[in-house]
Amino acid sequence: MGTFKDLYLSLLPYLCCIPIGYLISKREWIPKSWIHKPLLFVLLPILVIDHVLDAGFSNLVILAIISFLLAFLMIFPAMLVDKTVDNSGNINILKSGFSYFNVAFFGIPTVKSLFGDDAVTTLICIYVGTALYGNIIGYIQVAKSKFSTKQAIIEVLKVPFIYIIILALILKGFKVETPEALKPVVDVMGTVVSVMGMLIIGMNLTNIKFKSLNWGYYSKVLGIRAISAILITAALMGLEYWLVDGLEKEQRQVMALIPLFPIAANLAVFASFLKSQEKQAALLIVFSMVISMILVPIGALIFA
């Protein structure tokens, strides 16, 4: 019970930013571009570099591959939902919604409260794989909800992530480390990114009429997403154990919680930047957050 209390208390300040973002947008105090542009072009790129430089190489490779494959394979249950359950949503937003896991914003405070500060290193390795997928392939998917495939690829080239990830991997190859003097600054940036990501979600909820929503659609979509993610993660971890067996117990425990995480706020950030399907993206994120607040403590009881 104490673990659950710590978990909820650690997440509460970030969750409170959702209604604040809603109020900011409703009152039109500041435009959304003042939040999503610094996130995309300054803060998130800095965090990506720092995360890559801090990760151990072997763990980085194994966990990044598993998390990348998880994100990629989640496309298929999203397509199945669109074809067999309900096709009232945008398929490209749906694919990204299935593939994006909130490893940074939701994951860092969650893992800290459950496993301690040392486990964040494992989460960083997982984050690299999800970032590689989400900030390149996933961004193209979101862009395709508004543009042609060709134009969507052009749009992803306008965002710095692809260049930042390449730079980070090159620096990692040369064994460059984040200067100790800058680490407190980067830690503060991590908190700011979490806050701004939640503000974006709240801002995207403005003008949504919740009474008229298709609740059955979102229940089915997110239920299938959770089950699919658990099964795919279990299969990938089983293959890793059989073929490589390069992970420690705590690393497997952290990885096992990833499919229970909500949809990443990046989906809302990208949708806002592209001005495409913003409401659907925000709703998927918020509803998945509610489900995760139930599933993560249950998963912690099983895996922790």
Contacts in CASP RR format, 6 or more apart in sequence:
PFRMAT RR
TARGET T0000
AUTHOR 0000-0000-0000
METHOD contacts of the structure
MODEL  1
MGTFKDLYLSLLPYLCCIPIGYLISKREWIPKSWIHKPLLFVLLPILVID
HVLDAGFSNLVILAIISFLLAFLMIFPAMLVDKTVDNSGNINILKSGFSY
FNVAFFGIPTVKSLFGDDAVTTLICIYVGTALYGNIIGYIQVAKSKFSTK
QAIIEVLKVPFIYIIILALILKGFKVETPEALKPVVDVMGTVVSVMGMLI
IGMNLTNIKFKSLNWGYYSKVLGIRAISAILITAALMGLEYWLVDGLEKE
QRQVMALIPLFPIAANLAVFASFLKSQEKQAALLIVFSMVISMILVPIGA
LIFA
3 113 0 8 1.000
3 114 0 8 1.000
3 297 0 8 1.000
3 300 0 8 1.000
3 304 0 8 1.000
4 297 0 8 1.000
4 300 0 8 1.000
6 113 0 8 1.000
7 110 0 8 1.000
7 113 0 8 1.000
7 114 0 8 1.000
7 296 0 8 1.000
7 297 0 8 1.000
7 300 0 8 1.000
8 293 0 8 1.000
9 113 0 8 1.000
10 109 0 8 1.000
10 110 0 8 1.000
10 112 0 8 1.000
10 113 0 8 1.000
11 106 0 8 1.000
11 109 0 8 1.000
11 110 0 8 1.000
11 293 0 8 1.000
13 195 0 8 1.000
14 105 0 8 1.000
14 106 0 8 1.000
14 109 0 8 1.000
14 194 0 8 1.000
14 195 0 8 1.000
14 198 0 8 1.000
15 198 0 8 1.000
15 289 0 8 1.000
17 195 0 8 1.000
17 197 0 8 1.000
17 198 0 8 1.000
17 199 0 8 1.000
17 202 0 8 1.000
18 198 0 8 1.000
18 199 0 8 1.000
18 201 0 8 1.000
18 202 0 8 1.000
18 205 0 8 1.000
18 286 0 8 1.000
19 202 0 8 1.000
20 199 0 8 1.000
20 202 0 8 1.000
21 198 0 8 1.000
21 199 0 8 1.000
21 200 0 8 1.000
21 201 0 8 1.000
21 202 0 8 1.000
21 203 0 8 1.000
22 202 0 8 1.000
22 203 0 8 1.000
22 205 0 8 1.000
22 206 0 8 1.000
24 30 0 8 1.000
24 199 0 8 1.000
24 203 0 8 1.000
25 32 0 8 1.000
25 202 0 8 1.000
25 203 0 8 1.000
25 204 0 8 1.000
25 205 0 8 1.000
25 206 0 8 1.000
26 206 0 8 1.000
32 200 0 8 1.000
32 203 0 8 1.000
32 204 0 8 1.000
32 272 0 8 1.000
33 272 0 8 1.000
35 196 0 8 1.000
35 197 0 8 1.000
35 199 0 8 1.000
35 200 0 8 1.000
35 203 0 8 1.000
36 200 0 8 1.000
36 269 0 8 1.000
36 272 0 8 1.000
36 273 0 8 1.000
37 273 0 8 1.000
38 196 0 8 1.000
39 193 0 8 1.000
39 196 0 8 1.000
39 197 0 8 1.000
39 200 0 8 1.000
39 269 0 8 1.000
40 159 0 8 1.000
40 160 0 8 1.000
40 161 0 8 1.000
40 269 0 8 1.000
40 270 0 8 1.000
40 273 0 8 1.000
41 159 0 8 1.000
41 160 0 8 1.000
43 189 0 8 1.000
43 190 0 8 1.000
43 192 0 8 1.000
43 193 0 8 1.000
43 196 0 8 1.000
44 161 0 8 1.000
44 193 0 8 1.000
45 160 0 8 1.000
45 161 0 8 1.000
45 164 0 8 1.000
46 186 0 8 1.000
46 189 0 8 1.000
47 104 0 8 1.000
47 186 0 8 1.000
47 189 0 8 1.000
47 190 0 8 1.000
47 193 0 8 1.000
48 128 0 8 1.000
48 131 0 8 1.000
48 135 0 8 1.000
48 161 0 8 1.000
48 164 0 8 1.000
48 165 0 8 1.000
48 168 0 8 1.000
49 164 0 8 1.000
49 167 0 8 1.000
49 168 0 8 1.000
49 171 0 8 1.000
49 178 0 8 1.000
50 178 0 8 1.000
50 183 0 8 1.000
50 186 0 8 1.000
51 124 0 8 1.000
51 127 0 8 1.000
51 128 0 8 1.000
51 131 0 8 1.000
51 168 0 8 1.000
52 60 0 8 1.000
52 124 0 8 1.000
52 128 0 8 1.000
52 165 0 8 1.000
52 168 0 8 1.000
52 169 0 8 1.000
52 171 0 8 1.000
52 172 0 8 1.000
53 168 0 8 1.000
53 171 0 8 1.000
53 172 0 8 1.000
53 176 0 8 1.000
53 177 0 8 1.000
53 178 0 8 1.000
54 121 0 8 1.000
54 124 0 8 1.000
54 177 0 8 1.000
54 178 0 8 1.000
55 121 0 8 1.000
55 124 0 8 1.000
55 125 0 8 1.000
55 128 0 8 1.000
55 172 0 8 1.000
56 121 0 8 1.000
56 125 0 8 1.000
57 172 0 8 1.000
58 246 0 8 1.000
59 121 0 8 1.000
59 122 0 8 1.000
59 125 0 8 1.000
59 247 0 8 1.000
59 251 0 8 1.000
60 125 0 8 1.000
60 128 0 8 1.000
60 172 0 8 1.000
62 125 0 8 1.000
62 240 0 8 1.000
62 244 0 8 1.000
62 246 0 8 1.000
62 247 0 8 1.000
63 122 0 8 1.000
63 125 0 8 1.000
63 126 0 8 1.000
63 128 0 8 1.000
63 129 0 8 1.000
63 247 0 8 1.000
63 251 0 8 1.000
63 255 0 8 1.000
64 125 0 8 1.000
64 126 0 8 1.000
64 128 0 8 1.000
64 129 0 8 1.000
64 132 0 8 1.000
65 129 0 8 1.000
66 126 0 8 1.000
66 233 0 8 1.000
66 236 0 8 1.000
66 237 0 8 1.000
66 240 0 8 1.000
66 255 0 8 1.000
67 101 0 8 1.000
67 103 0 8 1.000
67 126 0 8 1.000
67 127 0 8 1.000
67 128 0 8 1.000
67 129 0 8 1.000
67 130 0 8 1.000
67 133 0 8 1.000
67 255 0 8 1.000
67 258 0 8 1.000
68 129 0 8 1.000
68 130 0 8 1.000
68 132 0 8 1.000
68 133 0 8 1.000
69 236 0 8 1.000
70 101 0 8 1.000
70 130 0 8 1.000
70 229 0 8 1.000
70 232 0 8 1.000
70 233 0 8 1.000
70 236 0 8 1.000
70 258 0 8 1.000
70 259 0 8 1.000
71 99 0 8 1.000
71 100 0 8 1.000
71 101 0 8 1.000
71 129 0 8 1.000
71 130 0 8 1.000
71 133 0 8 1.000
71 134 0 8 1.000
71 137 0 8 1.000
72 99 0 8 1.000
72 133 0 8 1.000
72 137 0 8 1.000
73 232 0 8 1.000
74 95 0 8 1.000
74 98 0 8 1.000
74 99 0 8 1.000
74 225 0 8 1.000
74 228 0 8 1.000
74 229 0 8 1.000
74 232 0 8 1.000
75 95 0 8 1.000
75 98 0 8 1.000
75 99 0 8 1.000
77 98 0 8 1.000
77 224 0 8 1.000
77 225 0 8 1.000
77 228 0 8 1.000
78 91 0 8 1.000
78 94 0 8 1.000
78 95 0 8 1.000
78 97 0 8 1.000
78 98 0 8 1.000
78 99 0 8 1.000
78 225 0 8 1.000
79 91 0 8 1.000
79 95 0 8 1.000
80 224 0 8 1.000
81 94 0 8 1.000
81 98 0 8 1.000
81 220 0 8 1.000
81 221 0 8 1.000
81 224 0 8 1.000
82 89 0 8 1.000
82 91 0 8 1.000
82 94 0 8 1.000
85 220 0 8 1.000
85 221 0 8 1.000
85 224 0 8 1.000
86 214 0 8 1.000
86 217 0 8 1.000
86 220 0 8 1.000
86 221 0 8 1.000
88 214 0 8 1.000
88 217 0 8 1.000
89 217 0 8 1.000
89 280 0 8 1.000
90 145 0 8 1.000
90 277 0 8 1.000
90 280 0 8 1.000
92 141 0 8 1.000
92 142 0 8 1.000
92 144 0 8 1.000
92 145 0 8 1.000
92 277 0 8 1.000
93 141 0 8 1.000
93 142 0 8 1.000
93 145 0 8 1.000
93 267 0 8 1.000
93 271 0 8 1.000
93 276 0 8 1.000
93 277 0 8 1.000
93 280 0 8 1.000
93 281 0 8 1.000
93 284 0 8 1.000
94 221 0 8 1.000
95 138 0 8 1.000
95 141 0 8 1.000
96 134 0 8 1.000
96 138 0 8 1.000
96 141 0 8 1.000
96 142 0 8 1.000
96 267 0 8 1.000
96 270 0 8 1.000
97 225 0 8 1.000
97 263 0 8 1.000
97 267 0 8 1.000
97 281 0 8 1.000
97 284 0 8 1.000
98 225 0 8 1.000
98 228 0 8 1.000
98 229 0 8 1.000
99 133 0 8 1.000
99 134 0 8 1.000
99 137 0 8 1.000
99 138 0 8 1.000
99 141 0 8 1.000
100 130 0 8 1.000
100 134 0 8 1.000
100 138 0 8 1.000
100 263 0 8 1.000
100 264 0 8 1.000
100 266 0 8 1.000
100 267 0 8 1.000
101 130 0 8 1.000
101 229 0 8 1.000
101 258 0 8 1.000
101 259 0 8 1.000
101 261 0 8 1.000
101 262 0 8 1.000
101 263 0 8 1.000
101 264 0 8 1.000
102 261 0 8 1.000
102 262 0 8 1.000
102 263 0 8 1.000
102 264 0 8 1.000
102 265 0 8 1.000
102 289 0 8 1.000
102 292 0 8 1.000
103 123 0 8 1.000
103 126 0 8 1.000
103 127 0 8 1.000
103 130 0 8 1.000
103 258 0 8 1.000
103 261 0 8 1.000
103 264 0 8 1.000
104 127 0 8 1.000
104 190 0 8 1.000
104 193 0 8 1.000
104 194 0 8 1.000
104 264 0 8 1.000
105 193 0 8 1.000
105 194 0 8 1.000
105 197 0 8 1.000
105 198 0 8 1.000
105 264 0 8 1.000
105 265 0 8 1.000
106 261 0 8 1.000
106 262 0 8 1.000
106 289 0 8 1.000
106 292 0 8 1.000
107 123 0 8 1.000
107 261 0 8 1.000
108 120 0 8 1.000
108 123 0 8 1.000
108 190 0 8 1.000
108 194 0 8 1.000
109 194 0 8 1.000
110 257 0 8 1.000
110 261 0 8 1.000
110 296 0 8 1.000
111 119 0 8 1.000
111 120 0 8 1.000
111 122 0 8 1.000
111 123 0 8 1.000
111 254 0 8 1.000
111 257 0 8 1.000
112 119 0 8 1.000
112 120 0 8 1.000
114 257 0 8 1.000
114 300 0 8 1.000
114 304 0 8 1.000
115 250 0 8 1.000
115 253 0 8 1.000
115 254 0 8 1.000
115 304 0 8 1.000
119 250 0 8 1.000
119 254 0 8 1.000
122 250 0 8 1.000
122 251 0 8 1.000
122 254 0 8 1.000
122 255 0 8 1.000
123 254 0 8 1.000
126 254 0 8 1.000
126 255 0 8 1.000
126 258 0 8 1.000
130 264 0 8 1.000
131 161 0 8 1.000
131 165 0 8 1.000
132 165 0 8 1.000
134 264 0 8 1.000
134 266 0 8 1.000
135 159 0 8 1.000
135 161 0 8 1.000
135 162 0 8 1.000
135 165 0 8 1.000
135 266 0 8 1.000
136 156 0 8 1.000
136 161 0 8 1.000
136 162 0 8 1.000
136 165 0 8 1.000
138 270 0 8 1.000
139 155 0 8 1.000
139 156 0 8 1.000
139 159 0 8 1.000
139 161 0 8 1.000
139 270 0 8 1.000
140 149 0 8 1.000
140 152 0 8 1.000
140 153 0 8 1.000
140 155 0 8 1.000
140 156 0 8 1.000
141 152 0 8 1.000
142 267 0 8 1.000
142 270 0 8 1.000
142 271 0 8 1.000
142 274 0 8 1.000
142 276 0 8 1.000
142 277 0 8 1.000
142 281 0 8 1.000
143 151 0 8 1.000
143 152 0 8 1.000
143 155 0 8 1.000
143 156 0 8 1.000
143 270 0 8 1.000
143 274 0 8 1.000
143 276 0 8 1.000
144 152 0 8 1.000
145 271 0 8 1.000
145 274 0 8 1.000
145 276 0 8 1.000
145 277 0 8 1.000
146 274 0 8 1.000
146 275 0 8 1.000
146 276 0 8 1.000
146 277 0 8 1.000
147 155 0 8 1.000
147 274 0 8 1.000
155 274 0 8 1.000
156 162 0 8 1.000
159 273 0 8 1.000
178 186 0 8 1.000
197 265 0 8 1.000
197 268 0 8 1.000
197 269 0 8 1.000
198 265 0 8 1.000
200 265 0 8 1.000
200 268 0 8 1.000
200 269 0 8 1.000
200 272 0 8 1.000
201 265 0 8 1.000
201 268 0 8 1.000
201 282 0 8 1.000
201 285 0 8 1.000
201 286 0 8 1.000
202 282 0 8 1.000
202 286 0 8 1.000
203 272 0 8 1.000
204 268 0 8 1.000
204 271 0 8 1.000
204 272 0 8 1.000
204 278 0 8 1.000
204 279 0 8 1.000
204 281 0 8 1.000
204 282 0 8 1.000
205 279 0 8 1.000
205 282 0 8 1.000
205 283 0 8 1.000
205 286 0 8 1.000
207 279 0 8 1.000
208 279 0 8 1.000
208 282 0 8 1.000
208 283 0 8 1.000
213 283 0 8 1.000
218 283 0 8 1.000
218 284 0 8 1.000
218 287 0 8 1.000
221 284 0 8 1.000
222 284 0 8 1.000
222 287 0 8 1.000
222 288 0 8 1.000
222 291 0 8 1.000
223 291 0 8 1.000
225 288 0 8 1.000
226 259 0 8 1.000
226 260 0 8 1.000
226 291 0 8 1.000
226 295 0 8 1.000
229 258 0 8 1.000
229 259 0 8 1.000
229 260 0 8 1.000
230 259 0 8 1.000
230 260 0 8 1.000
232 259 0 8 1.000
233 255 0 8 1.000
233 256 0 8 1.000
233 258 0 8 1.000
233 259 0 8 1.000
237 252 0 8 1.000
237 255 0 8 1.000
237 256 0 8 1.000
240 246 0 8 1.000
240 247 0 8 1.000
241 247 0 8 1.000
247 255 0 8 1.000
253 303 0 8 1.000
253 304 0 8 1.000
256 299 0 8 1.000
256 303 0 8 1.000
257 296 0 8 1.000
257 299 0 8 1.000
257 300 0 8 1.000
257 303 0 8 1.000
260 292 0 8 1.000
260 295 0 8 1.000
260 296 0 8 1.000
260 298 0 8 1.000
260 299 0 8 1.000
261 292 0 8 1.000
261 296 0 8 1.000
262 285 0 8 1.000
262 288 0 8 1.000
262 289 0 8 1.000
262 291 0 8 1.000
262 292 0 8 1.000
263 284 0 8 1.000
263 285 0 8 1.000
263 288 0 8 1.000
263 289 0 8 1.000
264 285 0 8 1.000
265 285 0 8 1.000
267 281 0 8 1.000
267 284 0 8 1.000
267 285 0 8 1.000
268 278 0 8 1.000
268 281 0 8 1.000
268 282 0 8 1.000
268 285 0 8 1.000
270 281 0 8 1.000
271 277 0 8 1.000
271 278 0 8 1.000
271 280 0 8 1.000
271 281 0 8 1.000
271 282 0 8 1.000
272 278 0 8 1.000
END
